[in-house]
């Protein structure tokens, strides 16, 4: 992996902004397996940054999905869908469809731009 150009770029990115890149990695549209295992291949990422990013990403989603499950159970019991449930579904849709891929794409673009400026 040392001779891999992309791994070098990723490693440099984790060295300069470890928590931010770890959080972007968590929000990426990559499969869960890659999001969980991938950062372990980057020597520059310290465990504390990975744990903080996992908590910062996971805790809000745990609360969100728990609240959504509670709302969905209320709908299943015959109660109408609340405005809160509709807004949560819409919000998750937009974050998942646009925000996460955009953040990840900007990070990838930054890796390419950083490599270009290093070559100049």
DRENTORKOL-3810 file (N, C-alpha, C; in nm, 4 decimals):
REM DRENTORKOL-3810
@n.u->0.0812; n.v->-0.1211; n.w->0.0000; ca.u->0.0000; ca.v->0.0000; ca.w->0.0000; c.u->0.0851; c.v->0.1271; c.w->0.0000
@n.u->0.2101; n.v->0.1173; n.w->0.0370; ca.u->0.2951; ca.v->0.2366; ca.w->0.0455; c.u->0.3175; c.v->0.3022; c.w->-0.0900
@n.u->0.3216; n.v->0.2232; n.w->-0.1948; ca.u->0.3473; ca.v->0.2781; ca.w->-0.3275; c.u->0.2197; c.v->0.3236; c.w->-0.3984
@n.u->0.1057; n.v->0.3074; n.w->-0.3352; ca.u->-0.0210; ca.v->0.3456; ca.w->-0.3943; c.u->-0.0397; c.v->0.4968; c.w->-0.3819
@n.u->-0.0590; n.v->0.5619; n.w->-0.4952; ca.u->-0.0719; ca.v->0.7082; ca.w->-0.4987; c.u->-0.1902; c.v->0.7567; c.w->-0.4148
@n.u->-0.3049; n.v->0.6893; n.w->-0.4261; ca.u->-0.4251; ca.v->0.7331; ca.w->-0.3535; c.u->-0.4109; c.v->0.7126; c.w->-0.2038
@n.u->-0.3466; n.v->0.6030; n.w->-0.1635; ca.u->-0.3269; ca.v->0.5803; ca.w->-0.0199; c.u->-0.2355; c.v->0.6878; c.w->0.0388
@n.u->-0.1378; n.v->0.7323; n.w->-0.0386; ca.u->-0.0495; ca.v->0.8403; ca.w->0.0074; c.u->-0.1297; c.v->0.9686; c.w->0.0252
@n.u->-0.2180; n.v->0.9987; n.w->-0.0698; ca.u->-0.3022; ca.v->1.1186; ca.w->-0.0606; c.u->-0.3953; c.v->1.1101; c.w->0.0601
@n.u->-0.4561; n.v->0.9942; n.w->0.0784; ca.u->-0.5486; ca.v->0.9752; ca.w->0.1915; c.u->-0.4733; c.v->0.9872; c.w->0.3228
@n.u->-0.3568; n.v->0.9268; n.w->0.3305; ca.u->-0.2753; ca.v->0.9328; ca.w->0.4518; c.u->-0.2398; c.v->1.0781; c.w->0.4848
@n.u->-0.1999; n.v->1.1555; n.w->0.3848; ca.u->-0.1671; ca.v->1.2966; ca.w->0.4047; c.u->-0.2890; c.v->1.3748; c.w->0.4540
@n.u->-0.4042; n.v->1.3423; n.w->0.3991; ca.u->-0.5278; ca.v->1.4096; ca.w->0.4384; c.u->-0.5612; c.v->1.3800; c.w->0.5850
@n.u->-0.5454; n.v->1.2542; n.w->0.6245; ca.u->-0.5706; ca.v->1.2172; ca.w->0.7645; c.u->-0.4685; c.v->1.2818; c.w->0.8574
@n.u->-0.3462; n.v->1.3023; n.w->0.8107; ca.u->-0.2442; ca.v->1.3673; ca.w->0.8940; c.u->-0.2788; c.v->1.5130; c.w->0.9196
@n.u->-0.3291; n.v->1.5819; n.w->0.8182; ca.u->-0.3549; ca.v->1.7254; ca.w->0.8333; c.u->-0.4867; c.v->1.7564; c.w->0.9045
@n.u->-0.5902; n.v->1.6761; n.w->0.8850; ca.u->-0.7212; ca.v->1.7011; ca.w->0.9477; c.u->-0.7836; c.v->1.5672; c.w->0.9912
@n.u->-0.7295; n.v->1.5029; n.w->1.0942; ca.u->-0.7727; ca.v->1.3666; ca.w->1.1264; c.u->-0.9210; c.v->1.3520; c.w->1.1624
@n.u->-0.9719; n.v->1.4372; n.w->1.2507; ca.u->-1.1116; ca.v->1.4217; ca.w->1.2918; c.u->-1.2056; c.v->1.4547; c.w->1.1768
@n.u->-1.1788; n.v->1.5649; n.w->1.1065; ca.u->-1.2667; ca.v->1.6058; ca.w->0.9969; c.u->-1.2728; c.v->1.4996; c.w->0.8875
@n.u->-1.1583; n.v->1.4451; n.w->0.8501; ca.u->-1.1554; ca.v->1.3442; ca.w->0.7445; c.u->-1.2208; c.v->1.2151; c.w->0.7929
@n.u->-1.1981; n.v->1.1786; n.w->0.9183; ca.u->-1.2624; ca.v->1.0586; ca.w->0.9725; c.u->-1.4142; c.v->1.0751; c.w->0.9736
@n.u->-1.4625; n.v->1.1952; n.w->1.0044; ca.u->-1.6067; ca.v->1.2203; ca.w->1.0042; c.u->-1.6625; c.v->1.2184; c.w->0.8625
@n.u->-1.5921; n.v->1.2797; n.w->0.7677; ca.u->-1.6350; ca.v->1.2746; ca.w->0.6274; c.u->-1.6397; c.v->1.1296; c.w->0.5807
@n.u->-1.5396; n.v->1.0524; n.w->0.6200; ca.u->-1.5335; ca.v->0.9103; ca.w->0.5843; c.u->-1.6574; c.v->0.8382; c.w->0.6375
@n.u->-1.6986; n.v->0.8699; n.w->0.7608; ca.u->-1.8167; ca.v->0.8061; ca.w->0.8210; c.u->-1.9445; c.v->0.8430; c.w->0.7445
@n.u->-1.9520; n.v->0.9658; n.w->0.6932; ca.u->-2.0702; ca.v->1.0109; ca.w->0.6199; c.u->-2.0668; c.v->0.9719; c.w->0.4725
@n.u->-1.9594; n.v->0.9102; n.w->0.4281; ca.u->-1.9430; ca.v->0.8790; ca.w->0.2858; c.u->-2.0469; c.v->0.7771; c.w->0.2380
@n.u->-2.0710; n.v->0.7738; n.w->0.1073; ca.u->-2.1665; ca.v->0.6772; ca.w->0.0521; c.u->-2.1045; c.v->0.5382; c.w->0.0291
@n.u->-1.9890; n.v->0.5144; n.w->0.0878; ca.u->-1.9244; ca.v->0.3835; ca.w->0.0744; c.u->-1.9998; c.v->0.2784; c.w->0.1556
@n.u->-1.9841; n.v->0.1513; n.w->0.1225; ca.u->-2.0465; ca.v->0.0455; ca.w->0.2031; c.u->-1.9931; c.v->0.0474; c.w->0.3472
@n.u->-2.0756; n.v->0.0054; n.w->0.4409; ca.u->-2.0388; ca.v->0.0071; ca.w->0.5835; c.u->-1.9079; c.v->-0.0656; c.w->0.6106
@n.u->-1.8866; n.v->-0.1777; n.w->0.5442; ca.u->-1.7646; ca.v->-0.2548; ca.w->0.5660; c.u->-1.6419; c.v->-0.1687; c.w->0.5370
@n.u->-1.6453; n.v->-0.0952; n.w->0.4276; ca.u->-1.5317; ca.v->-0.0105; ca.w->0.3902; c.u->-1.5181; c.v->0.1060; c.w->0.4877
@n.u->-1.6307; n.v->0.1633; n.w->0.5307; ca.u->-1.6251; ca.v->0.2746; ca.w->0.6253; c.u->-1.5714; c.v->0.2301; c.w->0.7608
@n.u->-1.5966; n.v->0.1056; n.w->0.7971; ca.u->-1.5492; ca.v->0.0556; ca.w->0.9260; c.u->-1.4052; c.v->0.0060; c.w->0.9209
@n.u->-1.3668; n.v->-0.0596; n.w->0.8135; ca.u->-1.2348; ca.v->-0.1200; ca.w->0.8024; c.u->-1.1337; c.v->-0.0264; c.w->0.7356
@n.u->-1.1775; n.v->0.0525; n.w->0.6386; ca.u->-1.0877; ca.v->0.1375; ca.w->0.5611; c.u->-0.9952; c.v->0.2256; c.w->0.6422
@n.u->-1.0463; n.v->0.2991; n.w->0.7414; ca.u->-0.9566; ca.v->0.3865; ca.w->0.8178; c.u->-0.8454; c.v->0.3119; c.w->0.8916
@n.u->-0.8656; n.v->0.1858; n.w->0.9210; ca.u->-0.7592; ca.v->0.1107; ca.w->0.9897; c.u->-0.6380; c.v->0.0896; c.w->0.8995
@n.u->-0.6551; n.v->0.1066; n.w->0.7695; ca.u->-0.5438; ca.v->0.0941; ca.w->0.6756; c.u->-0.4608; c.v->0.2219; c.w->0.6667
@n.u->-0.5080; n.v->0.3275; n.w->0.7301; ca.u->-0.4390; ca.v->0.4565; ca.w->0.7249; c.u->-0.3608; c.v->0.4741; c.w->0.8548
@n.u->-0.2288; n.v->0.4611; n.w->0.8491; ca.u->-0.1482; ca.v->0.4700; ca.w->0.9713; c.u->-0.1582; c.v->0.6050; c.w->1.0417
@n.u->-0.1870; n.v->0.7118; n.w->0.9688; ca.u->-0.1911; ca.v->0.8459; ca.w->1.0286; c.u->-0.3123; c.v->0.8667; c.w->1.1188
@n.u->-0.4162; n.v->0.7862; n.w->1.1037; ca.u->-0.5377; ca.v->0.8056; ca.w->1.1832; c.u->-0.5218; c.v->0.7428; c.w->1.3209
@n.u->-0.5287; n.v->0.8255; n.w->1.4222; ca.u->-0.5201; ca.v->0.7780; ca.w->1.5601; c.u->-0.6551; c.v->0.7220; c.w->1.6033
@n.u->-0.6509; n.v->0.6280; n.w->1.6924; ca.u->-0.7735; ca.v->0.5631; ca.w->1.7408; c.u->-0.8692; c.v->0.6644; c.w->1.8013
@n.u->-0.8184; n.v->0.7605; n.w->1.8751; ca.u->-0.9078; ca.v->0.8586; ca.w->1.9409; c.u->-0.9881; c.v->0.9389; c.w->1.8385
@n.u->-0.9267; n.v->0.9722; n.w->1.7245; ca.u->-0.9996; ca.v->1.0466; ca.w->1.6212; c.u->-1.1068; c.v->0.9589; c.w->1.5574
@n.u->-1.0762; n.v->0.8337; n.w->1.5354; ca.u->-1.1743; ca.v->0.7416; ca.w->1.4773; c.u->-1.2908; c.v->0.7205; c.w->1.5737
@n.u->-1.2611; n.v->0.7049; n.w->1.7019; ca.u->-1.3673; ca.v->0.6849; ca.w->1.8012; c.u->-1.4544; c.v->0.8101; c.w->1.8117
@n.u->-1.3920; n.v->0.9282; n.w->1.8159; ca.u->-1.4701; ca.v->1.0524; ca.w->1.8238; c.u->-1.5579; c.v->1.0704; c.w->1.7005
@n.u->-1.5051; n.v->1.0388; n.w->1.5813; ca.u->-1.5845; ca.v->1.0515; ca.w->1.4585; c.u->-1.6987; c.v->0.9512; c.w->1.4570
@n.u->-1.6732; n.v->0.8303; n.w->1.5055; ca.u->-1.7785; ca.v->0.7281; ca.w->1.5108; c.u->-1.8905; c.v->0.7717; c.w->1.6049
@n.u->-1.8544; n.v->0.8283; n.w->1.7191; ca.u->-1.9557; ca.v->0.8763; ca.w->1.8143; c.u->-2.0306; c.v->0.9970; c.w->1.7569
@n.u->-1.9560; n.v->1.0925; n.w->1.6996; ca.u->-2.0198; ca.v->1.2124; ca.w->1.6429; c.u->-2.1142; c.v->1.1771; c.w->1.5290
@n.u->-2.0834; n.v->1.0729; n.w->1.4553; ca.u->-2.1694; ca.v->1.0283; ca.w->1.3457; c.u->-2.2799; c.v->0.9365; c.w->1.3970
@n.u->-2.2444; n.v->0.8448; n.w->1.4830; ca.u->-2.3387; ca.v->0.7407; ca.w->1.5251; c.u->-2.4439; c.v->0.7843; c.w->1.6242
@n.u->-2.4079; n.v->0.8680; n.w->1.7198; ca.u->-2.5031; ca.v->0.9079; ca.w->1.8241; c.u->-2.6249; c.v->0.9807; c.w->1.7678
@n.u->-2.6065; n.v->1.0839; n.w->1.6852; ca.u->-2.7258; ca.v->1.1499; ca.w->1.6299; c.u->-2.8124; c.v->1.0550; c.w->1.5467
@n.u->-2.7492; n.v->0.9655; n.w->1.4709; ca.u->-2.8274; ca.v->0.8724; ca.w->1.3907; c.u->-2.8986; c.v->0.7691; c.w->1.4777
@n.u->-2.8368; n.v->0.7288; n.w->1.5878; ca.u->-2.9041; ca.v->0.6364; ca.w->1.6804; c.u->-3.0287; c.v->0.7014; c.w->1.7374
@n.u->-3.0160; n.v->0.8263; n.w->1.7791; ca.u->-3.1324; ca.v->0.8990; ca.w->1.8320; c.u->-3.2374; c.v->0.9165; c.w->1.7220
@n.u->-3.1937; n.v->0.9556; n.w->1.6031; ca.u->-3.2858; ca.v->0.9767; ca.w->1.4914; c.u->-3.3638; c.v->0.8503; c.w->1.4589
@n.u->-3.2932; n.v->0.7380; n.w->1.4427; ca.u->-3.3620; ca.v->0.6142; ca.w->1.4051; c.u->-3.4515; c.v->0.5631; c.w->1.5178
@n.u->-3.4134; n.v->0.5872; n.w->1.6425; ca.u->-3.4998; ca.v->0.5482; ca.w->1.7549; c.u->-3.6285; c.v->0.6298; c.w->1.7538
@n.u->-3.6153; n.v->0.7593; n.w->1.7308; ca.u->-3.7338; ca.v->0.8456; ca.w->1.7254; c.u->-3.8206; c.v->0.8090; c.w->1.6047
@n.u->-3.7554; n.v->0.7783; n.w->1.4935; ca.u->-3.8299; ca.v->0.7399; ca.w->1.3744; c.u->-3.9047; c.v->0.6086; c.w->1.3965
@n.u->-3.8406; n.v->0.5151; n.w->1.4646; ca.u->-3.9067; ca.v->0.3879; ca.w->1.4964; c.u->-4.0267; c.v->0.4078; c.w->1.5860
@n.u->-4.0137; n.v->0.4978; n.w->1.6829; ca.u->-4.1253; ca.v->0.5281; ca.w->1.7719; c.u->-4.2413; c.v->0.5897; c.w->1.6941
@n.u->-4.2103; n.v->0.6826; n.w->1.6054; ca.u->-4.3140; ca.v->0.7455; ca.w->1.5223; c.u->-4.3798; c.v->0.6428; c.w->1.4290
@n.u->-4.2982; n.v->0.5553; n.w->1.3689; ca.u->-4.3524; ca.v->0.4537; ca.w->1.2787; c.u->-4.4428; c.v->0.3565; c.w->1.3553
@n.u->-4.4054; n.v->0.3243; n.w->1.4797; ca.u->-4.4897; ca.v->0.2366; ca.w->1.5619; c.u->-4.6242; c.v->0.3032; c.w->1.5904
@n.u->-4.6219; n.v->0.4334; n.w->1.6139; ca.u->-4.7474; ca.v->0.5063; ca.w->1.6375; c.u->-4.8350; c.v->0.5016; c.w->1.5131
@n.u->-4.7751; n.v->0.5132; n.w->1.3947; ca.u->-4.8501; ca.v->0.5037; ca.w->1.2685; c.u->-4.9088; c.v->0.3640; c.w->1.2547
@n.u->-4.8315; n.v->0.2622; n.w->1.2899; ca.u->-4.8788; ca.v->0.1242; ca.w->1.2796; c.u->-4.9951; c.v->0.0974; c.w->1.3746
@n.u->-5.0010; n.v->0.1691; n.w->1.4858; ca.u->-5.1117; ca.v->0.1530; ca.w->1.5810; c.u->-5.2362; c.v->0.2293; c.w->1.5381
@n.u->-5.2282; n.v->0.2964; n.w->1.4239; ca.u->-5.3466; ca.v->0.3651; ca.w->1.3723; c.u->-5.3439; c.v->0.5151; c.w->1.3873
@n.u->-5.2450; n.v->0.5647; n.w->1.4524; ca.u->-5.2311; ca.v->0.7085; ca.w->1.4667; c.u->-5.1721; c.v->0.7623; c.w->1.3360
@n.u->-5.2141; n.v->0.8761; n.w->1.2916; ca.u->-5.1635; ca.v->0.9330; ca.w->1.1663; c.u->-5.0170; c.v->0.9714; c.w->1.1775
@n.u->-4.9539; n.v->0.9800; n.w->1.0642; ca.u->-4.8135; ca.v->1.0198; ca.w->1.0613; c.u->-4.8007; c.v->1.1645; c.w->1.1074
@n.u->-4.7120; n.v->1.1872; n.w->1.2006; ca.u->-4.6934; ca.v->1.3232; ca.w->1.2519; c.u->-4.6105; c.v->1.4053; c.w->1.1531
@n.u->-4.6180; n.v->1.5334; n.w->1.1677; ca.u->-4.5376; ca.v->1.6243; ca.w->1.0868; c.u->-4.3900; c.v->1.5973; c.w->1.1143
@n.u->-4.3586; n.v->1.5643; n.w->1.2384; ca.u->-4.2216; ca.v->1.5343; ca.w->1.2781; c.u->-4.1657; c.v->1.4176; c.w->1.1969
@n.u->-4.2435; n.v->1.3095; n.w->1.1828; ca.u->-4.1998; ca.v->1.1929; ca.w->1.1064; c.u->-4.1768; c.v->1.2297; c.w->0.9601
@n.u->-4.2679; n.v->1.3048; n.w->0.9022; ca.u->-4.2533; ca.v->1.3459; ca.w->0.7625; c.u->-4.1278; c.v->1.4300; c.w->0.7422
@n.u->-4.1009; n.v->1.5189; n.w->0.8349; ca.u->-3.9813; ca.v->1.6035; ca.w->0.8239; c.u->-3.8538; c.v->1.5216; c.w->0.8421
@n.u->-3.8569; n.v->1.4258; n.w->0.9342; ca.u->-3.7391; ca.v->1.3413; ca.w->0.9543; c.u->-3.7084; c.v->1.2601; c.w->0.8294
@n.u->-3.8107; n.v->1.2005; n.w->0.7698; ca.u->-3.7903; ca.v->1.1211; ca.w->0.6482; c.u->-3.7352; c.v->1.2095; c.w->0.5364
@n.u->-3.7928; n.v->1.3275; n.w->0.5204; ca.u->-3.7447; ca.v->1.4196; ca.w->0.4165; c.u->-3.6007; c.v->1.4627; c.w->0.4438
@n.u->-3.5696; n.v->1.4921; n.w->0.5693; ca.u->-3.4344; ca.v->1.5349; ca.w->0.6052; c.u->-3.3311; c.v->1.4268; c.w->0.5799
@n.u->-3.3616; n.v->1.3055; n.w->0.6214; ca.u->-3.2689; ca.v->1.1939; ca.w->0.6001; c.u->-3.2510; c.v->1.1679; c.w->0.4513
@n.u->-3.3587; n.v->1.1807; n.w->0.3760; ca.u->-3.3513; ca.v->1.1615; ca.w->0.2311; c.u->-3.2515; c.v->1.2594; c.w->0.1692
@n.u->-3.2648; n.v->1.3882; n.w->0.2025; ca.u->-3.1781; ca.v->1.4899; ca.w->0.1429; c.u->-3.0336; c.v->1.4755; c.w->0.1886
@n.u->-3.0138; n.v->1.4445; n.w->0.3156; ca.u->-2.8768; ca.v->1.4246; ca.w->0.3652; c.u->-2.8130; c.v->1.3052; c.w->0.2950
@n.u->-2.8863; n.v->1.1962; n.w->0.2858; ca.u->-2.8319; ca.v->1.0760; ca.w->0.2241; c.u->-2.8106; c.v->1.0877; c.w->0.0747
@n.u->-2.8983; n.v->1.1601; n.w->0.0081; ca.u->-2.8903; ca.v->1.1698; ca.w->-0.1368; c.u->-2.7939; c.v->1.2784; c.w->-0.1849
@n.u->-2.7852; n.v->1.3887; n.w->-0.1114; ca.u->-2.7056; ca.v->1.5013; ca.w->-0.1589; c.u->-2.5891; c.v->1.5396; c.w->-0.0671
@n.u->-2.6148; n.v->1.5551; n.w->0.0611; ca.u->-2.5126; ca.v->1.6091; ca.w->0.1517; c.u->-2.3944; c.v->1.5129; c.w->0.1669
@n.u->-2.4206; n.v->1.3879; n.w->0.1994; ca.u->-2.3116; ca.v->1.2919; ca.w->0.2198; c.u->-2.2257; c.v->1.2733; c.w->0.0953
@n.u->-2.2851; n.v->1.2470; n.w->-0.0222; ca.u->-2.2003; ca.v->1.2337; ca.w->-0.1416; c.u->-2.1255; c.v->1.3624; c.w->-0.1771
@n.u->-2.1871; n.v->1.4782; n.w->-0.1515; ca.u->-2.1206; ca.v->1.6048; ca.w->-0.1814; c.u->-1.9992; c.v->1.6256; c.w->-0.0923
@n.u->-2.0142; n.v->1.6003; n.w->0.0380; ca.u->-1.9004; ca.v->1.6111; ca.w->0.1296; c.u->-1.7871; c.v->1.5185; c.w->0.0869
@n.u->-1.8219; n.v->1.3948; n.w->0.0557; ca.u->-1.7217; ca.v->1.2967; ca.w->0.0163; c.u->-1.6561; c.v->1.3374; c.w->-0.1157
@n.u->-1.7357; n.v->1.3850; n.w->-0.2099; ca.u->-1.6819; ca.v->1.4305; ca.w->-0.3377; c.u->-1.5884; c.v->1.5488; c.w->-0.3220
@n.u->-1.6239; n.v->1.6428; n.w->-0.2352; ca.u->-1.5368; ca.v->1.7581; ca.w->-0.2100; c.u->-1.4054; c.v->1.7139; c.w->-0.1475
@n.u->-1.4117; n.v->1.6142; n.w->-0.0601; ca.u->-1.2894; ca.v->1.5614; ca.w->0.0011; c.u->-1.2006; c.v->1.4968; c.w->-0.1052
@n.u->-1.2602; n.v->1.4157; n.w->-0.1929; ca.u->-1.1841; ca.v->1.3511; ca.w->-0.3011; c.u->-1.1234; c.v->1.4575; c.w->-0.3921
@n.u->-1.2016; n.v->1.5602; n.w->-0.4252; ca.u->-1.1518; ca.v->1.6701; ca.w->-0.5090; c.u->-1.0351; c.v->1.7398; c.w->-0.4402
@n.u->-1.0467; n.v->1.7581; n.w->-0.3092; ca.u->-0.9375; ca.v->1.8192; ca.w->-0.2324; c.u->-0.8122; c.v->1.7351; c.w->-0.2354
@n.u->-0.8280; n.v->1.6024; n.w->-0.2355; ca.u->-0.7114; ca.v->1.5136; ca.w->-0.2465; c.u->-0.6415; c.v->1.5350; c.w->-0.3789
@n.u->-0.7196; n.v->1.5466; n.w->-0.4857; ca.u->-0.6621; ca.v->1.5682; ca.w->-0.6193; c.u->-0.5963; c.v->1.7049; c.w->-0.6271
@n.u->-0.6624; n.v->1.8089; n.w->-0.5725; ca.u->-0.6069; ca.v->1.9435; ca.w->-0.5760; c.u->-0.4786; c.v->1.9527; c.w->-0.4935
@n.u->-0.4767; n.v->1.8842; n.w->-0.3809; ca.u->-0.3572; ca.v->1.8824; ca.w->-0.2965; c.u->-0.2402; c.v->1.8177; c.w->-0.3674
@n.u->-0.2685; n.v->1.7129; n.w->-0.4431; ca.u->-0.1612; ca.v->1.6459; ca.w->-0.5183; c.u->-0.1094; c.v->1.7356; c.w->-0.6296
@n.u->-0.2001; n.v->1.8131; n.w->-0.6917; ca.u->-0.1590; ca.v->1.9048; ca.w->-0.7985; c.u->-0.0694; c.v->2.0153; c.w->-0.7435
@n.u->-0.1038; n.v->2.0678; n.w->-0.6271; ca.u->-0.0232; ca.v->2.1768; ca.w->-0.5691; c.u->0.1110; c.v->2.1242; c.w->-0.5202
@n.u->0.1187; n.v->1.9976; n.w->-0.4796; ca.u->0.2453; ca.v->1.9383; ca.w->-0.4370; c.u->0.3406; c.v->1.9227; c.w->-0.5550
@n.u->0.2846; n.v->1.8979; n.w->-0.6749; ca.u->0.3666; ca.v->1.8747; ca.w->-0.7923; c.u->0.4229; c.v->2.0043; c.w->-0.8494
@n.u->0.3556; n.v->2.1181; n.w->-0.8222; ca.u->0.3990; ca.v->2.2481; ca.w->-0.8784; c.u->0.5296; c.v->2.2956; c.w->-0.8198
END
